[in-house]
Amino acid sequence: MDGKEIAGMLSRVREKKPLVHHLTNWVTIYDCANVTRVFGALPVMAHAREEVEEMVGIAQALVLNIGTLTPEFVDSMIKAGKAANKKKIPVILDVVGAGATGLRTNKTKQILENVRVDVIKGNSAEIGVVAGVEAEVKGVEAISVKGEPKEIAASLAKKMNSTVVITGKQDIIAGADKIIFFVDNGHELMGKIVGTGCMAASVIGAFCAVEKNHAKASAAALSCYGMSGELAAKQSNGPGSFKANFFDEIYNLDEEKITGLARVSRA
């Protein structure tokens, strides 16, 4: 996938302004809304059981994030997810901290058993836990995973008939069609601020709202997201200035920058 195709997807996000409904992490909810808007999509953060189905009814994508989960919150997620399945809009699930506690692991399984999830996203250990391999998660950080992440992602994608995204120094995107993308855009400063993982799920949601091939959409989203981090780092003195510059660089992305910086390859 070349830079021109990636730029084309970003243009569609900006032109169509899809509404991305979030049931997300309370720690990062503001940043998730902000990054969605800066990319050109429209965010809405509706969590109440009484309105999630109605909100899904006007949305073009649904992002679920278990970062600050409660059993009641998961009930709302499942209700929203079923409504999204009925409407046939993409559902993105960020399995934040799966494997760290029994509650997170079990609720992730419950969501996947009750909702057709189009994109399952996490770090290598979180995805390993979902895939059923030996992995260690400390809080929301990956400590270890037994096996090759690329193979784990491909196996889970096939099993769930979904796109699986493993974020890290190199992002791995495995489609249900057995196509695997690698994204090598990004900068270490992205890991120095809270919320970059959660924001990445929001960006994936925006791109999946305008592109039916969810593996391609995820790879394009993460490439644009990562290159914005690279550009921001060049003019930042630390995490504080980086965050402000990061949003500015996302806003100012254009086809010339994307074609020059995109680093997406296929297995």
Contacts in CASP RR format, 6 or more apart in sequence:
PFRMAT RR
TARGET T0000
AUTHOR 0000-0000-0000
METHOD contacts of the structure
MODEL  1
MDGKEIAGMLSRVREKKPLVHHLTNWVTIYDCANVTRVFGALPVMAHARE
EVEEMVGIAQALVLNIGTLTPEFVDSMIKAGKAANKKKIPVILDVVGAGA
TGLRTNKTKQILENVRVDVIKGNSAEIGVVAGVEAEVKGVEAISVKGEPK
EIAASLAKKMNSTVVITGKQDIIAGADKIIFFVDNGHELMGKIVGTGCMA
ASVIGAFCAVEKNHAKASAAALSCYGMSGELAAKQSNGPGSFKANFFDEI
YNLDEEKITGLARVSRA
1 181 0 8 1.000
1 216 0 8 1.000
1 219 0 8 1.000
1 220 0 8 1.000
1 264 0 8 1.000
1 266 0 8 1.000
2 259 0 8 1.000
2 262 0 8 1.000
2 264 0 8 1.000
3 223 0 8 1.000
3 255 0 8 1.000
3 258 0 8 1.000
3 259 0 8 1.000
3 260 0 8 1.000
3 262 0 8 1.000
3 264 0 8 1.000
4 255 0 8 1.000
4 259 0 8 1.000
5 216 0 8 1.000
5 220 0 8 1.000
6 219 0 8 1.000
6 220 0 8 1.000
6 223 0 8 1.000
6 224 0 8 1.000
6 258 0 8 1.000
6 262 0 8 1.000
6 264 0 8 1.000
7 254 0 8 1.000
7 255 0 8 1.000
7 258 0 8 1.000
7 259 0 8 1.000
8 255 0 8 1.000
9 207 0 8 1.000
9 210 0 8 1.000
9 211 0 8 1.000
9 216 0 8 1.000
9 217 0 8 1.000
9 220 0 8 1.000
9 221 0 8 1.000
10 39 0 8 1.000
10 207 0 8 1.000
10 220 0 8 1.000
10 224 0 8 1.000
10 253 0 8 1.000
10 258 0 8 1.000
11 255 0 8 1.000
12 210 0 8 1.000
12 211 0 8 1.000
13 39 0 8 1.000
13 40 0 8 1.000
13 41 0 8 1.000
13 206 0 8 1.000
13 207 0 8 1.000
13 209 0 8 1.000
13 210 0 8 1.000
14 39 0 8 1.000
14 40 0 8 1.000
16 60 0 8 1.000
16 209 0 8 1.000
16 210 0 8 1.000
17 40 0 8 1.000
17 41 0 8 1.000
17 42 0 8 1.000
18 41 0 8 1.000
18 42 0 8 1.000
18 59 0 8 1.000
18 60 0 8 1.000
18 61 0 8 1.000
18 206 0 8 1.000
18 209 0 8 1.000
18 210 0 8 1.000
19 41 0 8 1.000
19 42 0 8 1.000
19 43 0 8 1.000
19 44 0 8 1.000
19 58 0 8 1.000
19 59 0 8 1.000
19 60 0 8 1.000
19 61 0 8 1.000
19 209 0 8 1.000
20 36 0 8 1.000
20 41 0 8 1.000
20 42 0 8 1.000
20 43 0 8 1.000
20 44 0 8 1.000
20 59 0 8 1.000
20 60 0 8 1.000
20 61 0 8 1.000
20 62 0 8 1.000
20 63 0 8 1.000
20 202 0 8 1.000
20 205 0 8 1.000
20 206 0 8 1.000
20 209 0 8 1.000
21 44 0 8 1.000
21 46 0 8 1.000
21 52 0 8 1.000
21 55 0 8 1.000
21 56 0 8 1.000
21 59 0 8 1.000
21 61 0 8 1.000
21 62 0 8 1.000
21 63 0 8 1.000
21 80 0 8 1.000
21 84 0 8 1.000
22 29 0 8 1.000
22 32 0 8 1.000
22 33 0 8 1.000
22 36 0 8 1.000
22 43 0 8 1.000
22 44 0 8 1.000
22 45 0 8 1.000
22 46 0 8 1.000
22 62 0 8 1.000
22 63 0 8 1.000
22 65 0 8 1.000
22 202 0 8 1.000
23 45 0 8 1.000
23 46 0 8 1.000
23 47 0 8 1.000
23 52 0 8 1.000
23 62 0 8 1.000
23 63 0 8 1.000
23 64 0 8 1.000
23 65 0 8 1.000
23 73 0 8 1.000
23 76 0 8 1.000
23 77 0 8 1.000
23 80 0 8 1.000
24 32 0 8 1.000
24 45 0 8 1.000
24 63 0 8 1.000
24 64 0 8 1.000
24 65 0 8 1.000
24 67 0 8 1.000
24 94 0 8 1.000
24 198 0 8 1.000
24 201 0 8 1.000
24 202 0 8 1.000
25 32 0 8 1.000
25 65 0 8 1.000
25 66 0 8 1.000
25 67 0 8 1.000
25 68 0 8 1.000
25 94 0 8 1.000
25 96 0 8 1.000
25 195 0 8 1.000
25 198 0 8 1.000
26 68 0 8 1.000
27 67 0 8 1.000
27 68 0 8 1.000
27 194 0 8 1.000
27 195 0 8 1.000
27 198 0 8 1.000
28 65 0 8 1.000
28 194 0 8 1.000
28 195 0 8 1.000
28 198 0 8 1.000
28 199 0 8 1.000
29 45 0 8 1.000
31 195 0 8 1.000
31 198 0 8 1.000
31 199 0 8 1.000
32 43 0 8 1.000
32 45 0 8 1.000
32 63 0 8 1.000
32 65 0 8 1.000
32 195 0 8 1.000
32 198 0 8 1.000
32 199 0 8 1.000
32 201 0 8 1.000
32 202 0 8 1.000
33 43 0 8 1.000
33 45 0 8 1.000
33 202 0 8 1.000
34 43 0 8 1.000
34 247 0 8 1.000
35 199 0 8 1.000
35 202 0 8 1.000
35 203 0 8 1.000
35 247 0 8 1.000
35 250 0 8 1.000
36 42 0 8 1.000
36 43 0 8 1.000
36 202 0 8 1.000
36 203 0 8 1.000
36 206 0 8 1.000
37 43 0 8 1.000
38 247 0 8 1.000
38 250 0 8 1.000
38 251 0 8 1.000
39 203 0 8 1.000
39 206 0 8 1.000
39 224 0 8 1.000
39 250 0 8 1.000
40 206 0 8 1.000
41 205 0 8 1.000
41 206 0 8 1.000
41 209 0 8 1.000
43 202 0 8 1.000
44 55 0 8 1.000
44 59 0 8 1.000
46 52 0 8 1.000
46 55 0 8 1.000
47 73 0 8 1.000
47 76 0 8 1.000
48 76 0 8 1.000
49 72 0 8 1.000
49 75 0 8 1.000
49 76 0 8 1.000
49 79 0 8 1.000
52 76 0 8 1.000
52 79 0 8 1.000
52 80 0 8 1.000
52 83 0 8 1.000
53 79 0 8 1.000
53 80 0 8 1.000
53 83 0 8 1.000
55 80 0 8 1.000
56 62 0 8 1.000
56 80 0 8 1.000
56 81 0 8 1.000
56 83 0 8 1.000
56 84 0 8 1.000
56 87 0 8 1.000
56 89 0 8 1.000
57 83 0 8 1.000
57 87 0 8 1.000
59 84 0 8 1.000
59 89 0 8 1.000
60 89 0 8 1.000
60 209 0 8 1.000
60 210 0 8 1.000
61 89 0 8 1.000
61 90 0 8 1.000
61 91 0 8 1.000
61 92 0 8 1.000
61 205 0 8 1.000
61 206 0 8 1.000
61 208 0 8 1.000
61 209 0 8 1.000
62 80 0 8 1.000
62 81 0 8 1.000
62 84 0 8 1.000
62 89 0 8 1.000
62 90 0 8 1.000
62 91 0 8 1.000
62 92 0 8 1.000
63 92 0 8 1.000
63 94 0 8 1.000
63 201 0 8 1.000
63 202 0 8 1.000
63 204 0 8 1.000
63 205 0 8 1.000
64 77 0 8 1.000
64 80 0 8 1.000
64 81 0 8 1.000
64 91 0 8 1.000
64 92 0 8 1.000
64 93 0 8 1.000
64 94 0 8 1.000
64 111 0 8 1.000
64 115 0 8 1.000
64 117 0 8 1.000
65 93 0 8 1.000
65 94 0 8 1.000
65 96 0 8 1.000
65 198 0 8 1.000
65 201 0 8 1.000
66 74 0 8 1.000
66 77 0 8 1.000
66 93 0 8 1.000
66 94 0 8 1.000
66 95 0 8 1.000
66 96 0 8 1.000
66 97 0 8 1.000
66 98 0 8 1.000
66 104 0 8 1.000
66 107 0 8 1.000
66 108 0 8 1.000
66 111 0 8 1.000
67 94 0 8 1.000
67 96 0 8 1.000
67 97 0 8 1.000
67 104 0 8 1.000
67 140 0 8 1.000
67 198 0 8 1.000
69 103 0 8 1.000
69 104 0 8 1.000
69 107 0 8 1.000
71 103 0 8 1.000
71 107 0 8 1.000
74 107 0 8 1.000
74 110 0 8 1.000
74 111 0 8 1.000
77 111 0 8 1.000
77 115 0 8 1.000
78 110 0 8 1.000
78 111 0 8 1.000
78 114 0 8 1.000
78 115 0 8 1.000
81 91 0 8 1.000
81 115 0 8 1.000
82 114 0 8 1.000
82 115 0 8 1.000
84 90 0 8 1.000
84 91 0 8 1.000
84 115 0 8 1.000
85 91 0 8 1.000
85 115 0 8 1.000
85 116 0 8 1.000
89 209 0 8 1.000
90 118 0 8 1.000
90 119 0 8 1.000
90 205 0 8 1.000
90 208 0 8 1.000
90 209 0 8 1.000
90 214 0 8 1.000
91 115 0 8 1.000
91 116 0 8 1.000
91 117 0 8 1.000
91 118 0 8 1.000
91 119 0 8 1.000
92 117 0 8 1.000
92 118 0 8 1.000
92 119 0 8 1.000
92 121 0 8 1.000
92 201 0 8 1.000
92 204 0 8 1.000
92 205 0 8 1.000
92 208 0 8 1.000
93 108 0 8 1.000
93 111 0 8 1.000
93 112 0 8 1.000
93 115 0 8 1.000
93 117 0 8 1.000
93 119 0 8 1.000
93 120 0 8 1.000
93 121 0 8 1.000
94 121 0 8 1.000
94 122 0 8 1.000
94 197 0 8 1.000
94 198 0 8 1.000
94 201 0 8 1.000
95 104 0 8 1.000
95 108 0 8 1.000
95 120 0 8 1.000
95 121 0 8 1.000
95 122 0 8 1.000
95 126 0 8 1.000
95 127 0 8 1.000
95 129 0 8 1.000
95 130 0 8 1.000
96 104 0 8 1.000
96 122 0 8 1.000
96 126 0 8 1.000
96 140 0 8 1.000
96 198 0 8 1.000
97 104 0 8 1.000
97 126 0 8 1.000
97 137 0 8 1.000
97 139 0 8 1.000
97 140 0 8 1.000
98 104 0 8 1.000
98 105 0 8 1.000
98 108 0 8 1.000
98 122 0 8 1.000
98 126 0 8 1.000
98 129 0 8 1.000
98 130 0 8 1.000
98 137 0 8 1.000
99 105 0 8 1.000
99 125 0 8 1.000
99 126 0 8 1.000
99 129 0 8 1.000
99 135 0 8 1.000
99 137 0 8 1.000
100 137 0 8 1.000
100 138 0 8 1.000
100 139 0 8 1.000
100 140 0 8 1.000
105 129 0 8 1.000
108 129 0 8 1.000
108 130 0 8 1.000
109 130 0 8 1.000
111 117 0 8 1.000
112 120 0 8 1.000
112 130 0 8 1.000
112 160 0 8 1.000
117 160 0 8 1.000
117 162 0 8 1.000
118 162 0 8 1.000
118 163 0 8 1.000
118 208 0 8 1.000
118 214 0 8 1.000
119 162 0 8 1.000
119 163 0 8 1.000
119 164 0 8 1.000
119 165 0 8 1.000
119 204 0 8 1.000
119 205 0 8 1.000
119 208 0 8 1.000
119 214 0 8 1.000
119 218 0 8 1.000
120 127 0 8 1.000
120 130 0 8 1.000
120 156 0 8 1.000
120 160 0 8 1.000
120 162 0 8 1.000
120 163 0 8 1.000
120 164 0 8 1.000
120 165 0 8 1.000
121 164 0 8 1.000
121 165 0 8 1.000
121 167 0 8 1.000
121 200 0 8 1.000
121 201 0 8 1.000
121 204 0 8 1.000
121 218 0 8 1.000
122 165 0 8 1.000
122 166 0 8 1.000
122 167 0 8 1.000
123 140 0 8 1.000
123 141 0 8 1.000
123 142 0 8 1.000
123 166 0 8 1.000
123 167 0 8 1.000
123 168 0 8 1.000
124 135 0 8 1.000
124 142 0 8 1.000
124 145 0 8 1.000
124 149 0 8 1.000
124 152 0 8 1.000
124 166 0 8 1.000
124 168 0 8 1.000
125 135 0 8 1.000
125 136 0 8 1.000
125 137 0 8 1.000
125 141 0 8 1.000
125 142 0 8 1.000
125 143 0 8 1.000
125 144 0 8 1.000
125 145 0 8 1.000
126 135 0 8 1.000
126 137 0 8 1.000
126 142 0 8 1.000
127 145 0 8 1.000
127 149 0 8 1.000
127 152 0 8 1.000
127 153 0 8 1.000
127 156 0 8 1.000
127 164 0 8 1.000
127 166 0 8 1.000
128 135 0 8 1.000
128 145 0 8 1.000
128 152 0 8 1.000
128 156 0 8 1.000
129 135 0 8 1.000
129 137 0 8 1.000
130 156 0 8 1.000
131 152 0 8 1.000
131 155 0 8 1.000
131 156 0 8 1.000
131 159 0 8 1.000
133 145 0 8 1.000
133 146 0 8 1.000
133 147 0 8 1.000
133 152 0 8 1.000
134 145 0 8 1.000
134 146 0 8 1.000
135 142 0 8 1.000
135 144 0 8 1.000
135 145 0 8 1.000
135 146 0 8 1.000
136 142 0 8 1.000
136 143 0 8 1.000
136 144 0 8 1.000
136 145 0 8 1.000
137 143 0 8 1.000
145 152 0 8 1.000
149 166 0 8 1.000
149 172 0 8 1.000
150 172 0 8 1.000
150 174 0 8 1.000
150 180 0 8 1.000
150 267 0 8 1.000
152 166 0 8 1.000
153 164 0 8 1.000
153 165 0 8 1.000
153 166 0 8 1.000
153 172 0 8 1.000
153 173 0 8 1.000
153 174 0 8 1.000
153 180 0 8 1.000
154 164 0 8 1.000
154 174 0 8 1.000
154 175 0 8 1.000
154 178 0 8 1.000
154 180 0 8 1.000
156 162 0 8 1.000
156 164 0 8 1.000
156 174 0 8 1.000
157 163 0 8 1.000
157 164 0 8 1.000
157 174 0 8 1.000
157 175 0 8 1.000
157 176 0 8 1.000
157 178 0 8 1.000
158 176 0 8 1.000
158 178 0 8 1.000
160 176 0 8 1.000
161 176 0 8 1.000
162 175 0 8 1.000
162 176 0 8 1.000
162 214 0 8 1.000
163 173 0 8 1.000
163 174 0 8 1.000
163 175 0 8 1.000
163 176 0 8 1.000
163 214 0 8 1.000
163 215 0 8 1.000
163 218 0 8 1.000
164 173 0 8 1.000
164 174 0 8 1.000
164 175 0 8 1.000
165 171 0 8 1.000
165 172 0 8 1.000
165 173 0 8 1.000
165 174 0 8 1.000
165 204 0 8 1.000
165 218 0 8 1.000
165 222 0 8 1.000
166 172 0 8 1.000
166 173 0 8 1.000
167 197 0 8 1.000
167 200 0 8 1.000
167 222 0 8 1.000
170 182 0 8 1.000
170 183 0 8 1.000
170 184 0 8 1.000
171 182 0 8 1.000
171 183 0 8 1.000
171 184 0 8 1.000
171 219 0 8 1.000
171 222 0 8 1.000
172 180 0 8 1.000
172 181 0 8 1.000
172 182 0 8 1.000
173 180 0 8 1.000
173 181 0 8 1.000
173 182 0 8 1.000
173 183 0 8 1.000
173 215 0 8 1.000
173 218 0 8 1.000
173 219 0 8 1.000
173 222 0 8 1.000
174 180 0 8 1.000
174 215 0 8 1.000
175 214 0 8 1.000
175 215 0 8 1.000
176 215 0 8 1.000
177 215 0 8 1.000
179 215 0 8 1.000
179 266 0 8 1.000
179 267 0 8 1.000
180 266 0 8 1.000
180 267 0 8 1.000
181 215 0 8 1.000
181 216 0 8 1.000
181 218 0 8 1.000
181 219 0 8 1.000
181 264 0 8 1.000
181 265 0 8 1.000
181 266 0 8 1.000
181 267 0 8 1.000
182 264 0 8 1.000
182 265 0 8 1.000
182 266 0 8 1.000
182 267 0 8 1.000
183 219 0 8 1.000
183 222 0 8 1.000
183 223 0 8 1.000
183 226 0 8 1.000
183 263 0 8 1.000
183 264 0 8 1.000
184 263 0 8 1.000
184 264 0 8 1.000
184 265 0 8 1.000
185 222 0 8 1.000
185 223 0 8 1.000
185 224 0 8 1.000
185 225 0 8 1.000
185 226 0 8 1.000
185 227 0 8 1.000
185 229 0 8 1.000
185 230 0 8 1.000
185 261 0 8 1.000
185 262 0 8 1.000
185 263 0 8 1.000
185 264 0 8 1.000
186 225 0 8 1.000
186 226 0 8 1.000
186 227 0 8 1.000
186 229 0 8 1.000
186 230 0 8 1.000
187 226 0 8 1.000
187 229 0 8 1.000
187 230 0 8 1.000
187 232 0 8 1.000
187 233 0 8 1.000
188 233 0 8 1.000
189 229 0 8 1.000
189 232 0 8 1.000
189 233 0 8 1.000
189 236 0 8 1.000
189 238 0 8 1.000
189 239 0 8 1.000
189 242 0 8 1.000
190 196 0 8 1.000
190 226 0 8 1.000
190 229 0 8 1.000
190 246 0 8 1.000
192 238 0 8 1.000
192 239 0 8 1.000
192 242 0 8 1.000
193 239 0 8 1.000
193 240 0 8 1.000
193 242 0 8 1.000
193 243 0 8 1.000
199 225 0 8 1.000
200 221 0 8 1.000
200 222 0 8 1.000
200 225 0 8 1.000
203 221 0 8 1.000
203 222 0 8 1.000
203 224 0 8 1.000
203 225 0 8 1.000
204 217 0 8 1.000
204 218 0 8 1.000
204 221 0 8 1.000
204 222 0 8 1.000
205 217 0 8 1.000
205 221 0 8 1.000
206 221 0 8 1.000
207 217 0 8 1.000
207 218 0 8 1.000
207 220 0 8 1.000
207 221 0 8 1.000
208 214 0 8 1.000
208 217 0 8 1.000
208 218 0 8 1.000
208 221 0 8 1.000
210 217 0 8 1.000
211 217 0 8 1.000
211 220 0 8 1.000
219 264 0 8 1.000
220 264 0 8 1.000
223 258 0 8 1.000
223 262 0 8 1.000
223 263 0 8 1.000
223 264 0 8 1.000
224 250 0 8 1.000
224 253 0 8 1.000
224 258 0 8 1.000
225 250 0 8 1.000
227 253 0 8 1.000
227 257 0 8 1.000
227 258 0 8 1.000
227 261 0 8 1.000
227 262 0 8 1.000
228 246 0 8 1.000
228 249 0 8 1.000
228 250 0 8 1.000
228 253 0 8 1.000
229 242 0 8 1.000
229 246 0 8 1.000
229 249 0 8 1.000
230 261 0 8 1.000
231 245 0 8 1.000
231 249 0 8 1.000
231 257 0 8 1.000
231 261 0 8 1.000
232 242 0 8 1.000
232 245 0 8 1.000
232 246 0 8 1.000
232 248 0 8 1.000
232 249 0 8 1.000
233 242 0 8 1.000
233 245 0 8 1.000
235 241 0 8 1.000
235 245 0 8 1.000
236 242 0 8 1.000
236 245 0 8 1.000
END
